[in-house]
């Protein structure tokens, strides 16, 4: 048998250590498997997959696990189907003074009453004046806002691929909202 080729230089995607092909008894790890591997071991792989930012459901389950929810509704005294209500409507703020335990019915009534106090969203898109749906934007501008962080950014094809460019829209002629980005 001849000498084997040297292993390519490869580093762990999490810790940055130089990786080597694993040995399984007398057998050396297959080269294609080694080339697909991104982490030096299971520990680095697990740490790389940990979420840095908690999701809304994660915060809710954490509040439930910490026992922040009471044993009865603070409005009607019911003990079934209890919810945790955040007074400032920020689900990441789990301070005891911000939390109330409510039954499902009282919780829904409270939110419905608050919805009636909040003014309705504007009917025209604040960018182009078309009918709006969410955050005062038409579906096209809302989608751009979600994807790129700005309702006026759009993708344009270039010779080398795509790039984000600002699409300046003229203010609506129908007396709608003015273009907020021209100010």
C-alpha positions in Angstrom: 0.0 0.0 0.0 1.1 3.5 -0.8 1.0 6.6 1.4 -2.4 8.3 1.9 -3.1 11.8 0.9 -2.9 14.5 3.6 -6.2 15.5 5.1 -7.5 18.9 4.0 -7.3 21.8 6.5 -10.7 22.1 8.2 -11.8 23.9 11.3 -14.8 23.4 13.6 -17.7 25.9 12.8 -18.3 26.5 16.6 -15.0 26.4 18.5 -12.5 27.0 15.6 -10.2 24.0 16.5 -8.5 22.2 13.7 -10.5 19.0 12.8 -9.0 15.6 12.1 -10.6 12.5 10.7 -12.0 10.2 13.4 -10.9 6.7 14.0 -13.3 3.9 14.6 -11.1 1.1 16.0 -8.7 0.4 13.1 -10.9 2.2 10.5 -10.3 5.8 9.5 -13.4 8.0 8.9 -14.4 8.2 5.2 -13.1 11.3 3.4 -16.5 12.3 2.0 -18.0 12.1 5.5 -15.2 14.1 6.9 -15.7 16.8 4.3 -19.4 17.1 5.2 -18.8 17.3 8.9 -19.0 20.9 10.3 -18.2 20.4 14.0 -15.4 18.7 15.8 -17.8 16.7 18.1 -21.3 16.4 19.5 -20.7 19.1 22.2 -19.8 21.8 19.7 -22.7 20.7 17.5 -25.2 21.0 20.4 -23.8 24.4 21.5 -24.0 25.7 17.9 -27.7 24.7 17.8 -28.7 26.5 21.0 -31.0 29.4 20.4 -29.5 32.7 21.6 -32.9 34.6 21.6 -35.9 33.1 23.3 -39.1 32.8 21.3 -42.5 33.9 22.5 -43.5 30.3 23.2 -40.2 29.8 25.1 -41.0 32.8 27.3 -44.5 31.5 28.0 -43.3 28.1 29.0 -40.6 29.6 31.2 -43.2 31.7 33.0 -45.4 28.6 33.5 -42.4 26.5 34.7 -41.3 29.2 37.2 -44.8 29.1 38.7 -45.7 32.7 38.0 -49.3 31.8 37.3 -51.6 31.8 40.3 -54.2 29.2 41.3 -57.3 31.2 40.6 -58.6 34.0 38.4 -58.0 37.5 40.0 -61.3 38.8 38.5 -63.9 36.1 38.9 -62.2 33.5 41.1 -62.4 30.6 38.6 -59.8 27.8 39.0 -60.1 26.2 35.5 -58.3 27.2 32.3 -56.1 29.8 33.7 -53.9 32.2 31.6 -51.1 34.5 32.5 -51.8 38.1 31.4 -49.0 40.7 31.0 -50.3 44.2 31.9 -47.9 46.1 29.6 -48.5 43.4 26.9 -44.8 42.6 26.7 -44.6 38.8 27.0 -40.8 39.0 27.8 -41.5 41.1 30.9 -42.2 38.5 33.6 -41.8 40.8 36.7 -44.5 39.9 39.3 -46.0 43.4 39.3 -46.6 43.0 35.5 -48.4 39.6 35.7 -52.0 38.8 36.5 -53.7 35.4 36.5 -57.0 35.4 34.6 -59.3 32.7 33.4 -59.7 32.4 29.6 -63.0 34.3 29.6 -61.8 37.2 31.6 -58.5 37.3 29.7 -60.4 37.5 26.3 -62.8 40.2 27.6 -59.9 42.3 28.8 -58.1 42.1 25.4 -61.4 42.8 23.5 -62.0 45.9 25.6 -58.5 47.1 24.9 -58.9 46.5 21.2 -62.0 48.8 21.2 -59.9 51.6 22.7 -57.1 51.4 20.2 -57.9 53.3 17.0 -58.2 51.2 13.8 -55.2 51.0 11.4 -55.1 53.5 8.6 -57.0 52.4 5.5 -54.3 53.5 3.1 -50.7 52.3 2.8 -48.3 54.9 4.2 -45.9 54.3 1.3 -48.1 54.1 -1.8 -51.7 54.8 -0.7 -53.2 51.5 -1.7 -55.5 49.7 0.8 -53.5 48.6 3.8 -53.6 45.5 5.9 -50.8 45.3 8.5 -48.7 48.1 10.1 -50.4 50.5 7.8 -48.9 49.0 4.6 -50.3 47.2 1.6 -49.3 43.5 1.2 -46.4 44.3 -1.2 -44.7 46.9 1.2 -45.4 44.8 4.3 -43.7 41.8 2.7 -40.7 44.0 1.8 -40.6 45.3 5.3 -40.6 41.8 6.7 -37.9 40.6 4.3 -35.5 43.6 4.1 -36.5 45.8 7.1 -37.6 48.7 4.8 -40.8 48.8 2.8 -39.1 50.6 -0.2 -36.3 48.1 -0.7 -36.6 45.6 -3.5 -34.3 43.1 -5.3 -33.0 44.0 -8.7 -31.2 41.6 -11.1 -27.6 42.6 -11.9 -24.9 40.9 -14.0 -23.5 39.1 -11.0 -26.8 38.2 -9.2 -29.2 40.3 -7.2 -28.8 43.4 -5.1 -31.2 45.4 -2.9 -32.1 48.8 -4.2 -34.4 51.5 -2.9 -37.5 51.9 -4.9 -38.7 55.4 -4.6 -42.4 55.6 -5.1 -44.2 58.8 -5.9 -46.7 60.0 -3.3 -50.3 58.9 -4.0 -52.4 61.4 -6.0 -55.6 60.4 -4.3 -54.9 62.4 -1.1 -53.7 59.3 0.8 -50.8 59.2 3.2 -47.5 60.9 2.1 -44.3 58.9 1.5 -42.7 58.7 5.0 -39.3 58.0 3.5 -39.1 61.3 1.6 -38.9 63.3 4.8 
